[in-house]
Amino acid sequence: QRISELNISNHVRFVDEYLPLDTLLEYLQLTDIYLFTSKDPNQAVSGTFSYALSCGCPVVSTPIPHAMEFLPKELTFDFGNSEELALAVNRLIFDVELRNEVILDGLHKISATAWENSAVKHARFFQQLTPGKMELHYRNPKINLGHIKKMTSDFGMFQFSEINTPDIDSGYTIDDNARAMIAVCQYYKKSHDASALKLIRIYLNFIEFCEIRNELFMNYVDVNKRFTEQNNEVNLEDSTGRAFWSLGYLLSLHKELPEDVIYQAAGIFERSANLAVNMHSPRAMAFMIKGFYYFNRFRQDEQMREKVVLLSNRLVQMYKHEASPEWSWFESYLTYANSVLPEALLCAYAVTGDVVYRDIAKESFDFLLTKTFAEDGIKVISNRSWHIKGKTCEEFGEQPIDVAYTVITLRKFHDIFKDPEYLVKMELAFNWFLGNNHLKQVIYNPCTGGCYDGLEESNVNLNQGAESTVSYLMARSTVNKFFGREKEIYHRRNTRSYRQLVTP
């Protein structure tokens, strides 16, 4: 009756039926603002309230306990107070920035209650009830390239994502496209999926686009395919090293990939090899050593081997200058991508047979593991501030890329040393993505195939950017040989398969 009196019948529709869940969720995904108008102050929870938050709806609600926990005070209104309701709704309608903030805040708060996180919390609770009698293991999700494909245009992979929507204006970087090429090559090696080969070609073409003859590779490209000013403001050595690593890895798969792809990658690699001479950034040198290591699987070349020795000796000198009985490291601090330094020296040992590289690699990596592992899992160096020698390491601010690099390095060390402890830690590290972290929340999204951008003190950053998504895929493909079967739960210490894997 009131609708007729206001002459708004063409703008209001009543759906007077009990909706199945799929239909309800479809309605909610089309909703701009969800109004929850319970008259019962004792109502503790609501299914539709939770569904609305998880669908990205800004919610205006009466002050039931559920609403008081999840909503800012200005979006709640007193029972029966239509003026307060109108004020809250108008605030959301006319303040677009507030509306977007409320959407993101709701998603971040409700994500902790997702089924995957609920499962982990229940399992942890059962562990507490049966101390010493139950050990939690994780089933690995099936590999899903959905989000990687969504993030990739015909030109390259976009840098950032707003939740799971590509942020096209963020443009492209060679860092992300190089890592993406490695990750998809790993997948293609096992699957020979034609859609993966298409992605590899895109990433390879992007790397060639960023190649500047006899100079470092450009890193930043805008959406209009122009190099940005940022390339003139940052050191491009690390980005060049990552590109070199990706080219080397692709070439190591010369028996799997088409000849034209190998020919194109080999041309870029060989034209750029002399850049190694002037490399001095430790991580750039490490990435380049990894590139030469994989090139050695493609074709053994004395000049390439000499560059491995040159770069590795520089890392050795850094280590000898900085290391002490209490600090077995290359620098006076631990920062990002730490594990690639010892891994690179282990790769150098594999190429040259020089035991000095092997010994320093093991000594430094074992030291790093003492700083990043506890008994029950991994805790990588925070991106809030670096871990300075002699000072306490700050917590939180953990990123998927550092976990993935650690998984890759643990695999390499296990391959060389056959120490089962490296396998144990590799599984612990990978399970960080599946909920074995301080929040006990999943970092990988099995629905989208994306990976969340970081683990903070009290929440997971739900953006699924290029770096985090390809980092997960690299880690997932790395563990595949040992415990990658998505239909099985791998039992770390007690299965026969584990003992077989670690027997020299």
C-alpha positions in Angstrom: 0.0 0.0 0.0 2.8 2.5 0.9 4.5 1.7 -2.4 1.3 2.7 -4.3 0.9 5.8 -2.3 4.4 7.0 -3.2 3.9 6.0 -6.8 7.0 4.0 -7.0 5.6 0.6 -8.0 7.7 0.5 -11.2 10.8 0.7 -9.0 10.0 -1.8 -6.3 9.6 -5.6 -6.6 8.7 -7.9 -3.8 10.0 -11.5 -4.2 7.7 -13.3 -1.8 9.2 -16.8 -1.8 12.0 -18.8 -0.1 14.9 -18.6 -2.5 17.4 -21.5 -3.1 20.9 -20.5 -2.1 22.2 -20.1 -5.7 19.4 -17.7 -6.5 19.8 -15.8 -3.3 23.5 -15.3 -3.9 22.8 -14.1 -7.4 20.4 -11.5 -6.0 23.0 -10.4 -3.5 25.7 -10.0 -6.1 23.4 -7.6 -7.9 22.7 -5.6 -4.8 24.2 -2.1 -4.2 23.2 -1.8 -0.6 21.7 -4.6 1.6 19.3 -3.6 4.4 19.0 -5.9 7.4 16.1 -4.7 9.5 15.6 -7.2 12.3 13.2 -6.1 15.0 14.6 -8.6 17.5 17.5 -7.2 19.6 18.3 -10.7 20.7 18.9 -12.1 17.2 22.5 -13.3 17.3 23.3 -14.2 13.7 21.8 -14.1 10.2 22.6 -16.2 7.2 21.7 -13.5 4.7 23.7 -11.0 6.6 26.8 -13.2 6.2 26.1 -14.0 2.6 25.7 -10.2 1.8 29.1 -9.4 3.3 30.7 -12.3 1.4 29.1 -11.1 -1.9 30.6 -7.6 -1.4 27.4 -5.8 -0.4 27.6 -2.7 1.8 25.2 -3.5 4.7 23.0 -1.2 6.8 21.6 -3.0 9.8 19.9 -2.8 13.2 22.4 -3.2 16.0 22.2 -7.0 16.5 25.5 -8.5 17.9 26.5 -9.8 14.4 26.2 -6.3 13.0 28.1 -4.6 15.9 31.0 -7.0 15.3 31.3 -6.5 11.5 29.9 -3.0 10.7 31.1 0.6 11.5 28.8 2.3 14.0 27.5 4.8 11.4 26.0 2.0 9.3 23.8 0.7 12.1 20.5 2.2 13.1 18.3 1.8 16.2 15.3 -0.6 16.1 12.3 1.2 14.4 14.2 4.4 13.7 13.6 5.1 10.0 15.4 8.5 10.1 18.7 6.8 11.2 18.1 4.2 8.5 17.7 6.9 5.8 20.7 8.7 7.0 22.9 5.6 6.8 21.6 4.7 3.4 22.1 8.2 2.0 25.6 8.3 3.4 26.5 5.1 1.3 24.6 6.3 -1.8 26.4 9.7 -2.0 29.9 8.7 -0.7 31.3 6.4 -3.2 34.7 6.2 -1.5 33.0 5.2 1.8 30.9 2.6 0.0 34.0 1.0 -1.5 35.8 1.0 1.8 32.8 -0.7 3.5 32.8 -3.4 0.8 36.5 -4.2 1.2 36.3 -4.1 5.0 33.4 -6.5 5.0 35.1 -8.9 2.6 38.3 -8.9 4.7 36.3 -9.5 7.9 34.1 -12.2 6.6 36.8 -14.1 4.8 38.0 -15.6 8.1 34.7 -17.6 8.1 35.1 -19.1 4.6 34.6 -22.9 4.6 38.3 -23.6 4.1 39.2 -21.4 7.1 36.4 -23.0 9.1 37.7 -26.4 8.3 41.2 -25.5 9.5 39.9 -24.0 12.7 37.8 -27.1 13.5 40.8 -29.3 12.9 43.0 -27.2 15.1 40.3 -27.4 17.8 40.2 -31.2 17.6 44.0 -31.2 18.0 43.7 -29.2 21.2 41.2 -31.8 22.5 43.5 -34.7 21.7 47.0 -33.5 22.5 49.7 -35.6 20.9 47.2 -37.9 19.3 46.3 -36.0 16.1 48.4 -34.4 13.4 46.9 -32.1 10.8 47.7 -32.7 7.1 46.5 -30.8 4.1 45.2 -32.0 0.7 46.8 -30.0 -2.1 44.3 -28.2 -4.4 44.1 -29.1 -8.0 46.2 -26.6 -10.1 43.9 -23.9 -11.5 45.2 -21.4 -14.1 41.9 -19.5 -14.1 43.2 -16.3 -12.4 46.5 -16.3 -14.3 44.6 -16.3 -17.5 42.2 -13.6 -16.3 45.2 -11.5 -15.3 46.9 -11.9 -18.7 46.1 -9.8 -21.8 47.5 -10.5 -25.3 50.5 -8.3 -24.3 51.4 -9.6 -20.8 50.3 -10.1 -17.2 48.9 -7.2 -15.3 50.7 -6.2 -12.2 47.9 -5.8 -9.6 44.4 -6.9 -8.9 41.5 -5.5 -6.8 40.4 -8.6 -5.0 40.2 -10.9 -8.1 39.6 -8.2 -10.8 42.7 -7.2 -12.8 43.8 -3.6 -12.2 44.5 -2.7 -15.8 45.8 0.7 -15.0 48.6 -0.9 -12.9 50.2 -1.9 -16.2 52.9 -4.6 -16.5 56.3 -5.5 -15.1 59.0 -7.8 -16.4 59.3 -9.1 -12.8 55.8 -10.5 -12.9 55.9 -11.8 -16.5 59.3 -13.5 -15.9 57.9 -15.3 -12.9 54.7 -16.1 -14.7 56.7 -17.7 -17.6 58.6 -19.9 -15.1 55.4 -20.9 -13.3 53.5 -21.7 -16.5 56.5 -23.5 -18.0 56.6 -25.7 -14.8 52.9 -26.5 -15.4 53.4 -27.1 -19.1 56.2 -29.6 -18.5 53.7 -31.9 -16.8 50.5 -31.1 -18.7 51.4 -30.0 -22.3 48.3 -27.9 -22.1 47.9 -25.8 -25.3 46.5 -22.9 -23.3 49.6 -22.8 -21.2 51.8 -22.7 -24.3 49.8 -19.7 -25.4 50.6 -17.9 -22.1 54.3 -18.8 -22.4 54.5 -17.2 -25.8 52.8 -14.0 -24.4 55.3 -13.8 -21.5 58.3 -14.5 -23.7 57.2 -11.8 -26.2 56.8 -9.3 -23.3 60.4 -10.1 -22.1 61.7 -9.5 -25.6 59.7 -6.2 -25.7 61.5 -5.1 -22.6 65.0 -6.0 -23.9 67.2 -3.0 -24.6 70.3 -4.2 -26.5 73.5 -4.0 -24.4 71.5 -2.5 -21.5 69.5 -3.7 -18.5 66.0 -4.8 -19.3 63.2 -2.3 -18.7 60.8 -3.4 -15.9 57.8 -1.1 -15.9 55.3 -0.8 -18.9 52.0 1.1 -18.7 48.7 -0.1 -20.1 49.5 1.8 -23.4 52.7 -0.3 -23.9 55.0 2.6 -23.0 58.0 2.3 -20.7 57.3 4.4 -17.6 59.5 7.0 -15.9 59.9 4.5 -13.0 62.5 2.7 -15.0 64.8 5.7 -14.6 64.2 5.9 -10.8 65.0 2.3 -9.7 67.9 -0.2 -10.0 67.0 -2.5 -12.8 69.5 -5.2 -12.0 67.1 -7.5 -10.0 64.5 -7.3 -12.8 67.1 -8.2 -15.4 68.2 -11.1 -13.3 64.7 -12.4 -13.0 64.2 -12.2 -16.8 67.5 -14.1 -17.2 66.4 -16.8 -14.8 63.1 -17.2 -16.6 64.8 -17.5 -20.0 67.2 -20.1 -18.7 64.5 -22.1 -17.2 62.5 -22.1 -20.4 65.5 -23.2 -22.4 66.0 -26.1 -20.0 62.7 -27.4 -21.3 64.0 -27.5 -24.9 62.7 -31.1 -25.3 59.2 -30.1 -24.3 58.7 -26.7 -26.1 58.3 -25.9 -29.8 61.5 -25.0 -31.7 60.5 -21.4 -32.4 60.0 -20.7 -28.7 63.4 -22.1 -27.9 65.0 -20.2 -30.7 63.5 -16.9 -29.6 64.4 -17.4 -25.9 68.0 -18.5 -26.8 68.5 -15.3 -28.9 67.4 -13.1 -26.0 69.6 -15.0 -23.5 72.7 -15.0 -25.6 72.4 -11.3 -26.5 72.1 -10.5 -22.8 74.6 -12.8 -21.2 77.4 -10.2 -21.0 75.2 -8.1 -18.7 76.5 -10.5 -16.0 79.9 -8.8 -16.0 78.5 -5.6 -14.5 76.1 -7.1 -12.0 76.7 -6.4 -8.4 73.3 -6.6 -6.7 73.4 -9.9 -4.7 69.9 -11.0 -5.8 70.5 -10.0 -9.4 73.6 -12.1 -9.4 71.8 -15.0 -7.8 69.0 -14.9 -10.4 71.5 -14.7 -13.2 73.4 -17.7 -11.8 70.1 -19.6 -11.8 69.6 -18.6 -15.4 73.1 -19.9 -16.4 72.5 -23.1 -14.4 69.4 -23.9 -16.4 71.1 -22.8 -19.7 73.7 -25.4 -18.9 71.0 -28.0 -19.1 70.1 -26.7 -22.6 73.7 -26.4 -23.9 77.0 -26.5 -22.1 79.1 -23.5 -22.9 82.5 -22.5 -21.4 81.8 -18.8 -21.7 78.6 -19.2 -19.8 80.3 -21.3 -17.2 82.9 -18.5 -16.7 80.1 -16.1 -15.9 78.8 -18.5 -13.3 82.2 -18.5 -11.7 82.5 -14.7 -11.9 79.1 -14.1 -10.2 79.5 -16.9 -7.6 82.9 -15.6 -6.6 81.4 -12.2 -5.9 78.8 -13.8 -3.7 81.5 -15.8 -1.9 83.5 -12.6 -1.2 80.3 -10.9 0.2 79.8 -13.9 2.5 83.4 -14.0 3.7 83.3 -10.3 4.4 80.1 -10.4 6.4 79.8 -13.9 8.0 80.6 -14.6 11.6 79.9 -17.5 14.0 76.6 -15.9 15.0 75.6 -14.6 11.5 76.2 -16.9 8.5 75.0 -14.6 5.8 76.0 -12.4 2.8 74.8 -9.1 4.2 74.3 -7.6 7.6 70.5 -7.9 7.2 67.9 -10.3 5.9 65.5 -8.7 3.4 63.4 -10.2 0.5 64.1 -13.2 -1.7 66.7 -14.3 0.8 66.8 -18.0 -0.1 67.8 -17.3 -3.7 71.4 -16.5 -2.5 72.3 -19.9 -1.1 70.3 -21.6 -3.9 72.3 -19.8 -6.5 75.6 -21.0 -5.0 74.2 -24.5 -4.9 73.4 -24.1 -8.6 77.0 -22.9 -9.1 78.3 -26.0 -7.4 76.1 -28.2 -9.7 77.7 -26.4 -12.8 81.3 -26.2 -11.6 81.8 -28.9 -9.0 83.5 -26.3 -6.7 82.8 -27.5 -3.1 83.4 -24.0 -1.7 80.1 -23.0 -3.3 78.4 -26.0 -1.9 79.6 -25.5 1.6 78.8 -21.8 1.8 75.4 -22.5 0.2 74.6 -25.1 2.9 76.0 -23.1 5.8 74.1 -19.9 4.8 70.8 -21.7 4.0 70.8 -23.6 7.3 71.3 -20.3 9.0 68.4 -18.7 7.1 66.1 -21.6 8.1 66.8 -20.9 11.8 65.5 -17.4 11.2 62.4 -18.4 9.3 61.2 -21.7 10.7 59.6 -22.7 14.0 58.7 -26.3 14.8 55.2 -26.0 13.4 55.7 -23.9 10.3 57.4 -21.1 8.4 57.4 -17.3 9.2 59.3 -15.4 6.5 61.0 -12.1 7.1 58.5 -9.3 7.4 58.1 -6.7 4.7 57.4 -4.1 7.3 61.1 -3.8 8.1 64.1 -6.0 7.4 65.8 -8.2 10.0 69.0 -6.3 11.0 71.9 -8.3 12.4 71.8 -8.1 16.2 68.2 -6.7 16.4 64.9 -8.4 17.0 63.0 -9.3 13.8 59.6 -7.7 13.3 56.6 -10.0 12.9 53.8 -10.1 10.4 53.7 -8.7 6.9 54.5 -12.1 5.2 54.4 -12.3 1.5 53.7 -15.4 -0.7 56.8 -14.8 -2.9 59.2 -15.3 0.0 57.4 -18.5 1.0 57.5 -19.7 -2.7 61.2 -19.0 -3.0 61.9 -20.9 0.2 59.9 -23.9 -1.1 61.9 -23.8 -4.4 65.2 -23.6 -2.5 64.3 -26.5 -0.2 63.6 -28.6 -3.2 67.0 -27.8 -4.7 68.8 -28.6 -1.4 66.9 -31.9 -1.0 67.9 -32.8 -4.6 71.6 -32.3 -3.8 71.9 -33.3 -0.2 69.1 -35.9 0.1 68.5 -34.7 3.7 64.9 -35.6 4.6 64.6 -32.6 6.9 64.5 -30.4 3.8 61.5 -32.3 2.6 59.8 -31.9 6.0 60.4 -28.1 5.9 59.3 -27.9 2.2 55.9 -29.4 3.2 55.6 -27.1 6.2 56.4 -24.1 4.1 53.9 -25.0 1.3 51.2 -25.5 3.9 51.5 -21.9 4.8 49.4 -21.3 1.7 46.8 -23.8 2.9 46.3 -22.5 6.4 49.4 -23.4 8.4 50.1 -19.8 9.4 49.5 -17.6 12.5 46.0 -16.7 11.5 45.2 -20.3 10.5 43.6 -19.0 7.2 44.1 -20.0 3.6 46.3 -17.8 1.4 45.4 -19.6 -1.8 41.9 -19.1 -3.2 40.8 -22.5 -4.8 37.8 -20.9 -6.4 39.6 -18.3 -8.5 43.0 -19.9 -8.7 44.5 -16.7 -7.3 46.7 -16.2 -4.3 46.1 -13.5 -1.7 48.8 -10.8 -1.6 49.9 -11.1 2.0 49.4 -12.2 5.6 49.1 -9.3 8.0 48.8 -9.3 11.8 45.0 -9.7 11.9 43.9 -10.2 8.4 44.7 -11.6 5.0 45.1 -9.1 2.1 42.5 -10.4 -0.3 43.9 -8.8 -3.4 45.1 -11.5 -5.8 47.9 -9.8 -7.8 50.3 -11.2 -10.3 53.3 -11.7 -7.9 51.4 -13.7 -5.3 49.4 -15.8 -7.8 52.4 -16.9 -9.8 54.4 -17.5 -6.6 51.8 -19.9 -5.4 51.8 -21.8 -8.8 55.6 -22.0 -8.7 55.5 -23.5 -5.2 52.6 -25.8 -6.1 54.5 -27.2 -9.1 57.7 -27.5 -7.1 56.1 -29.8 -4.4 54.2 -31.8 -7.0 56.7 -34.7 -7.2 56.7 -35.3 -3.5 53.2 -34.5 -2.2 51.3 -32.9 -5.1 48.5 -35.4 -5.6 45.3 -33.4 -5.0 43.2 -36.5 -4.2 45.5 -37.7 -1.4 46.4 -36.4 2.0 50.2 -36.8 2.3 51.4 -38.0 5.7 54.8 -36.6 6.3 56.6 -39.0 8.6 54.8 -42.3 8.6 54.1 -43.4 5.1 56.2 -45.8 3.1 56.2 -43.4 0.1 58.1 -40.8 2.2 60.8 -43.3 3.2 61.2 -44.3 -0.4 61.6 -40.7 -1.6 64.4 -39.9 0.8 66.4 -43.1 0.4 69.7 -42.2 -1.5 
